[in-house]
């Protein structure tokens, strides 16, 4: 090709080459600017200001009704049931006779001890009378020897001791005789009867004759989880519902606390008192008890979404100087959509509403206060 034509061709391609170089340079510059913008981009997060609030919660716990008093009644002496005066369901008063035991040998022993008392009494009175007469006679000098007076006095004291021993023995046998009559130790209801008329009783390993319960007032035992044991029961009362009366509420008053956390259940037993004068409620029943618990002091409460839970810990994300910080927390009352927390937090701190493990500590953020 002639040289003139090559020169013309180069002159025609030069503008196109320059244009391509310019376009490539612009594209490279745009990519560089884009990368720089992506590097300095800062996320915007929604936050809230932490405030003190009253942590309170109404929650239902299972409970068990127990009798106010319960006793197993056994025979203290062997014998046969001669009279049976009550049955299960009988409402009795304190001291009321429940059964009578027939034990003839005990009656014979009582009569024998009474006879011994009479004999010892007569002997003592006789020796006392003889000593008194000698004592009066000894006032006249030379009438009674001093040794004789001392001997009669010693005999009188010995007879007196024998008489007192007979009295104690008779009293003991009389008390044993009283055991032949089985009486109610307190007012209540007979819930179990294990004997019939004519049954032999008094063996140490036998079943109790009766079981009696005082159900005019019932004890309600409720196991309170450890997290709630530091709270106060509003009004010191709760409402309970039983399976036998699912449409009726009964009032229960808190009387005492066990003062110890059970290792197996991590709970404390609270005991309530439930009036039951009409005996509608039954001991042994299970109940659902609704309690309104409240903290004695204001607490820090956050939305549940602000808490991040991992295998190792629970934490919230605090924003300070537009930089995130992970703050470990311990959970308190679960208030549904909110949660009571404890940790190195103070009222007025700025926390992220929706915490996530992906938002690492030390990240720069822009905050947007949630309304």
Buried (B, 14 or more C-beta within 10 A) or exposed (E): EEEEEEEEEEEEEEEEEEEEEEEEEEEEEEEEEEEEEEEEEEEEBEBBEBEEBEBBBEBBBEBBBBBBBBBEBBBEBBBBBEEBEBEEEBEBEEEBEBBBBEBEEBEEBBEEBBEBBEEBBEBBBEBBEEBEEBBEEBEEEEEBEEEEBEEBBEBBBEBBEBBEEBBEBBEEBEEBBEBBEBBBBBBBBBBBBBBEEEBEBBEEEBEBBBBBBBBBEBBBBBBBEEBBBEBEBEEEBBBBBBEEBEEEEBEBBBEEEBEEBEEEEEBBBBBBBBEBEEEEBBBEBEBBBBBBBBBEEEBBBBBBBBBBEEEEEBBBBBBEEEEBBBBBBEBBBEBEEBBBBEBEBEEEBBBBBBBEEEBEEEBEBEBEEEE
